Amino acid sequence: MKIKIIVCLAILMVITSCTSVIQVSVPTGSQLIVVDAFLDNSSNPQTVRLTFNANYFSNVSTPPVLGATVSLNDLTNAKTYSFTPDGYGNYVYTPSINDSMAQLHHKYQLNISYNGNMYNAVSIVNRTMAVDNITFRISPQDYIGNYPLSDTTKPRKYYPYVHAKDSTGVIRDFYWLKVFKNDMIYNQPAQLDIIQDGGYAGDNGDSLITPFAFQNLTNDNNPLLRNDVCMVEIYSIDNNTFEFLTQLKAQMTNAQSGLFAVTPQNVKTNIQQTNGAQQAIGWFNMGLVSSKSVIAK
């Protein structure tokens, strides 16, 4: 018995001696302006959000950029849209009923001026695919047959399946699929659903395939329930935006990737600095959006 106690104490000493708190010192980098500008042709208020970057271990919200001037030029139609600041880092333009901001194949330039610094970015509007229908399944994984076809827990859960078909033609199309529950978007990193044509590198004109049609569209911890309103948007992006969002998703989900984790890296940007010393990062895209809403029943 004494030998067992001695062995246990020795093991405990080894374990505790290997445990120490490591303080990671991350140097403070330069202050950057961060641009979030994904605009579309809907009648909803269009918002360009400007913030400053924050330290990696900071637990506070990124500070807003106040006092900037933001405008959008339709280079195809020689038209300018001026955005109004709301005092919280959001610069907003509300389209009129007959004035859709994004027009197919038009080229747009975003212009930002702040404290003597000037920035711009350019985007061309691509076509989107229509949301034909939304149906529901009662198990999140039953499409491969390895899971129960029904979920017997109460209340019943609903998982959307998006029916859509890529446009035909010789060009490659890229989309961002978004799902909302009662106007609240499912915005976890794994739910960043970006698609080329019908899925992966499929042929033009393909129907939206699994897993893009419904896997990871909703959060299993927050599924749709009866009488919830499910809205699906399909937003058109270009090839560069597709690559940016692909890189962004890989970085945001890196901690959960295990053996498939990638090397941490700075995410690309299409914001160009034309004057001044303060750099800016972020992304600008103009796209067309199609949407459909159904009630879970």
N, C-alpha and C positions, 0 to 999 in steps of 0.2 A: 504494500500500500504506500509506504514512504517513497519507494522508487517512482510510482505512478505520479505522486504529488510533485516530486522534484522535476520529472519530465514535463508535466503540465506547466509548472512555473517557468521552466526554461523556454518552452514554446511561447508562453505569454510574453516573456521579456523580449524575445526576438521580434514578435509581431508589433509590440508597442514601440520598440526601438526603431522600427522602419516607418513609423507614422510621424510625419511632420507637416506643418503648414507652410506652403510655398507662396510667398507674396510675389505676384507677377507685376512688374513695373512696365507699364505701357506708356511710352513717351507721348506727349501732347503734340499733335500735328498742326499744320496750318489750318486756319479757319477757311472753310469752303462754303460756297452757296450751293444748295441742293435744289434741283429743279424737278418737279413732278408735273408733267404736262401731257396728259392723255386726253385729247379732245375728240368730239364726235359730232354727228349730224343730228342728234336728238334735240328736242325742244327744252331739255333740262339745262339749268345754268352750267356753263362751261367754266372749269376752274383750273388755274395754274397755281400750284402751291410752291412757295419759296421758303426754305428754312436754311439755317446754318447746320453744319455737321456737329456732332457731339462726341465726347470721349467714349471709347468702347465700353467701359464699365459704368458709364453714367446711367443713373436710374431716373433721370428727369427727361421730360419731353424736349425734343430738339427746338431751339429758339426760332421764332419766325423772323423772316426778313421783312421789315417794315420800311415804307418809304420808297419802294421800287416803282418803276414804270414798266408796264407790260402791254404789248400790243401784238397783233397777229396780222400779217399781210397775206392776202390771197394774191400770189404772184401771177396767177393765170388771168384773174379778172381785175387786177389792180385795185383791190378793195382792202381797207384797213379796219380792223376791229380793235377797240380800246377796252382794256380790262380795268375794273374798279376794285381797289383794295377794300377788304373788310376789316382791317385792323388786326387780323390774326395770322397773317402770312398767306391768305388766300386772295387771289386776284381773279375776279369773276366777270364773265360776260353772259348776259341772258338773251338768247336769240328771240327775235320776234316770230310771230306765227308763220310768216311767209319768208323768213330769212334763215335758212339752214346754213350753219357755218361751214360744214365740210361738204364739198362737192366732189364727186367721183373724178379721179385723174387730175384734179387740180393740185397745184404745188403751193405749199404754204411755208411762210417763214415766221418763226416766233422771235420776238425781239424783247430783250430785258435790259433795263438800265438801272444801276444802283450805285450810288456814291461814287460817280465818276467811272465806274466799270460798265462795260457793254458786252452783251452776249447775244448770240442768235443760234438757231437750229432750223433745219429744213426737213419737211416731210411731204410725201405725195400720197394722196388718198387712194387706197386700193378697194376693190369690191369685197363684199362679205357674202356669207351664205345665209339663207333664210332659215329660221327655226320653224320647221313644219309642224311639230307636235311634241308634247311632253307626256310621257306615260310614267307609271310608277311600278316599282317592284317592292316586295316586302322583305327582301333580304339583300344586303349590300353586295354580296358576292355570288349570287346564284347563277350568273351567266356562264360560269365554267362547270357547273354541276357538281362541284366538290363541297358545297355547303348546303344546308337545308333549304328547301324551296320556300319555306314559310317561317316567319318569325312569330312565335307564339307568345312573346312577352307583351304585356299591356302597359301603356296604350300601344296600339299598332303603329309601327314606324313606316314611313314612306321614303323611298329612295328614287329620285328622278332618273329617267332615261330620256336622253335628248335625241330626237329624230330630225336630222338635217342632211342636206346633200351638197357637196362641194360644187361650185360652178364649173361648167365645162370650158374647154379651151386649152391652149398650149402653155399658158403661163402657170407658174406656181403661185398658190394662194396660201396665206398665213392668217391664222385667227387666234383670238383669245376668248375662251368660253368662260362666262361668269354665271354663278348661280346665287340666287337671293332667296332668303326665307323671310317673308313678311317685310320686304324692303331692306333687310339686313344681309349684306354679302357674306358668303362663306370665303374667308380671306386667309386661311391658314396656308403656309408655304406649300404643303403637299397638294393643295387645291388650286394651284396656279396651273390651269389647263390650257396649254398652248398647242396649236395643231397646225400641221402642214397638209394642205388638201384635205382628204378624208381622214387622215391619221397617219403618223409616221411619214414616209415618203411615198404614199400611194399615188395612184393615177388621178388625174383630174376627173371630176364628175363622180367620184366615189361617195357613197353614203358614209356618214360619220360612224366609225367603227369603235368597238370596245378596244381598250379601256376608256377611250376619250368620251364615249357616249354616256357613261355614268359612273365609272369607278373613281372614287375620291372626290366626286363633285360635292358631296355633303360631309359633314363631320359626324362620325358614328356616335359621338357624345352629344350631339345636338341635331338629331334627325328631324325631318318633317313629320308632323303629326296631322291627324284629321282636321280639316278646315284651314290648315295653313296655306298661304298663298306662295306658290313657287314661281319665280320668274327666272328665265334664262335669257342671257344676252350673248350674242356672238359678235365680237368687235374685230374689225379688219386691222391687221398690222402688216408691216413690210418685213422683208427678210432680215434687215438689220435689227429691227425691234424683236423679231422672233429669237435671234441669237442673243440679244441682250437679256430677254426674259428667261431664256434657257440657262444662261450663266447665272442670273440672279437666283433662280430656283435652286440650282446646284449649290450655291453658296449658303442659302438659307436652310437647306435640308442636309447640309454636310455632316452635322453632328449625329444624325440618325442613319447615315449611310454605311457605317461600319467599315468593312474591308473595301467598299466601293467609294470611300470618301476621296474627294479631290483636293488638290493643293489649294489652300486659301489664296485668293487673289483679288485685286481691285476690279470692281465691275466696270465695264466700258461705259462711255458716255458719248452722246452726239451733240452736247452743248459746246459751242465754239466761243472762245473769248476773242473779242475784236478790239478791246481797249481796256486799260487799267491793269492792276497787279493782282487783284483778288480772283482766284480761280473759281470755276463753277463745274459741277458734275450733275448728272441726272439724265433724264431722257424726255424727248418730245416725239409724239406720234399723233397724226391726224388719221381718223378712221371712220368707216361707216358701221353703224350698229343695227342689228336686227334683234327683235325680242319677242317673247311670248310668255304669258302668265296663265297658270291653271291653279285650281284649288284641289288640294289633296282630299279625295273622298273614297 
